[in-house]
């Protein structure tokens, strides 16, 4: 009888990474390939991009565009369909985006970073995804937990939440958080109890502000993933926010990940903005950076 082999999530991820690595390696150089295959030689501009257009009229223009954007440029086709290479890369990127939404942030990472763990009013992932409002508030029990265990009246309160990408939190927060904490300390700003909110939306930061009475609230949140990256983190910031505050009152630092704003650089920059908010007592569109 045949046996069914099962794999752990880590093993599956490792296999996918190996396959994508093989795809990115490209084919042999045109000089050593048969003439019929030389037109399909593959060039790479970045580790995540491949150029597969045979015999382009203006190769330099293609390369210039690919250097300026992570968008899919320079793909080719097999008749009316994408090539197997392009299709597999597309499906892998789509699977990564799905994983970012539907998996949870590892509790070990949360504990290692010393974040106080709470959960929004969303009872599970399905409810959280179906109702954006439920992730923007707490149950009375969680509200009491935050009030009893967290510092009140700090100048700066840091909140981390999964948002729509657990991958963004896993990839960036361990680098952003120390730089942010160090920057706030350098500015002599008092900080509250750093916390992690499971199933949180951006507006949950306003609930935290109302509970703890902090001046500036910083929310590090995983943004909705796409086919370019599933690791983009953003920081939303408000000065004396409150439930129902206008979205224009939030200052945002976005696109924090390895190919965007460097996580360590972002942490230091966010600390500088927090200091300016406290000095000027404003945030959002009225804050001149």
N, C-alpha and C positions, 0 to 999 in steps of 0.2 A: 504494500500500500504506500502511496505517496504521502509525504508529510508536508504540511503547510509551514513555511518559514515566516516568522514575524520579526519585525524590526522596531527598535525604539525610535522616537522622534529624532534624537541626536544622530542615530545611524542613518536615517533617511536624509536628514539635512547634509550629512557628510557626503553621501552618495550624489545628491544633487549638485553640491559644490564641486565635486570631482568631475561630473559630466560637463558642467558649465566651464570648468577650467580647460577641459579637453576641447570644447567648442571654441574657446577664446584663443587657443594655441595657434589656430589657423592651419593652412595647408603649406606644403613645401614651396620654396621660392620658384617663381616662374621659370628661371633659368634651368632648373633641374627637372621640370615637369614636362610632360608631352605637350606638343603645340596645341592640341585640342583642349587642354586644361589650363593653359597659361592665362587665358582671359579671366579665369575665376580666382586668380590669386588673391588672397585676403590680406588686407592691411589693417592695422589697429592704431587708432589715435589715442585712446585711453583704455585702461583695463576693462571698461564696461561698454566700449563701442567697437563695432567692426564695420569695415567698408568693403562691400562685396559687389559693387557695380562693375561689370566687365567693360573694358575699353571706353572709359568716360571721355567725353569731349574736353571737359575742363576739370581735371583731377584736383588741381590746386584749389579751385573754388569749393569743391566738396570738402576737402580737408579743412579749409578755413571755417566753413559752416559747422563742421563737426567739432572743431576746437572751441566754438562759441556756445554750444548748447549740448545737453545730454540727450536731446530728442533723437528719435530713430531716423537717421539720415544715412543714405548710402546703402540701404537694403536692396535686395534683388528678388527675383521671382523665378519660379519654374512654371512657365506658361502663365495662366491667370492666377496662380496660387503663390504664396510665399514659399521660400525654400525651407527645407527641413530645419536647417540651422536657425533661420529667423523664427520659425514657428516654435521651436523648442525654447529659444530664449524668451519669446513672448509669453509662453505658457509658464515658464519658470518665474518670470517677473510677476505674472498675475498670481501665481501660487504664493509668492512671497508677500504680496499685498494682502491676500486673503488671510495668511497666517498672522500678519501683523494685527489684523482686526480681531480675529477670533481666539488667539492665544492670550494668556495672562502673563503679566510681569512676574518673573520668578521671585517668590517670597524671600529666598535666600539673599538676593540682591537688595531687596528693601531692608532686610534686617542688617545686612553688612553696611549699608549707608546710614544706619541709625535713624530711619524714618518711622515716625509714629503711624501705625496702620489704621485706617478707617475705611468705610465703604459708603458710597452714596446711597440714596434711597432705592436704587435699582437692585432688585433681589438677585438678578442673574444677567448674563450677557445678552440673552435674547430680549429681555425687557429693556435693557439699556439701549440697544440698537433700535428698537421699535419706537421708543418714546424719548426724544432728546431732553424733555423737561425733567424726567425722573433722575437723570444724572447730574442735575444742577441743584439738588437739595439733599438734605440729610433726614433720616428718621429722628424722632425725638430721642431715641436711645443713643444714636451716634452723636447727636448734638451734645448730649450730656457727657459722653466719653471725651469729646474734644474739649469741652469747657473744663472738665475735671482734671485732665492730664496735660493740657497744653498751657504754655505761658501766655498771659494776657497783656495787652498794652505795649507790645514790642514795636519798635520802629519799622522793622521789616519781618514779614512772615513768608517763609518759603513753603510752597505746596507743589508736590509732584503728582501727576495723574496720568493714567494710561491713555485716556482720550480714545483715539481711533487707531493707535499704533503702539502696541507693546514693544515692538522692535525698536522704535525710536527711543523709548525710555531705556531699554537694555543697552543700546549702542552708545548712548551719549551722556546719560545722567551721571555716571561714575566719574566723568571728566569735567562736566559742567559744574557740578555741585561743589567740589573742593575749591575751584577757582572763584566761584561766586561767594562762598563763605569767607575765603581769604580777602576778597575785595571788600566785602561789607565790614570785615574786621579792620581793614586798613582805613576805612572811612569813619571808624569809631561809631558804627551804627549797631544798636541793640537788635538782636534777632530772637524770634520766637522758637517754638518747638517745630523743627522741620517735620513735615508729614507727607504721607502718601495716601491718596484717595483712589480707591479702586472704583472703576466704572464712573469716572468723573468727566463732566463737561466743563467748558471754560467758565460758565457762570457759577460753578460751585465755589470759585474763589471769593465771590461776593458773600456767600453764606459764611465762609471761614472768617472774613473780615468782620461781619456782624457779630459772630460768636466771640471772637477774641479781641476786638477793638484795636487792631494794629493800624499803623499809618499806611504803609506800603505793603501790598500783597503781590507776590511773584508766583505765577503758576507756570511750571514747566510741564508741557503737555505734548503727547504724541499726535502729530497731525495726520489727517486722512492720507493713506498711502496711495501712490500711483505706480505706473509702470517704470518710471525713472528711478524712484527710490521708495522704500518703505521705512526709512530711518530718519525722516525729517522731524525735528523737535522744534517747538516754538515756546517763547516765554511771553505771557501776557502779564501786564503790570498795571495796577491802579493805585491812585492816591486816595485814601479814605473811601474805598468803594462801598457799595451797599446793594442789596438785592433790588434789581430794576434799574441800575445805573446804565446810562447810554453806552452803546458799544464804542462810540467815538471818544469815550473817556479812557479807553484802554490804550496803552502803548505796547507795541508788539515788536519783538525781535524774532524773526522767523528763519527757516531754512538752516537750522543748526544741525549739521552732520558733516561727515568727513569730506564731502565734495562741495559743501556750502560754506557757511560760517563755521570755522573750527570750534569745537566744543569748549576748549580751554579759553580761547579768545572771547567767545560768547559770554562765559561766566564772568570774566573781568569787566566786559562792557556792560552787562546787566547791572553789576554792582555800581558802576559809575552812574547809570541812569537812575537807579534807586536813590542815590545821594542827591542828584539834581532834583528829583521829585520832592524830596523832603525839604530841600532848600527853597524851592519855588512854590511848593504846596499845590502842584497841579500835575496832571497826567493826561495822556491822550493827545488829541490834536492841538491842544493849547500849549503843550510842552515843546519847546524849541530845542532840538538836539544838534 
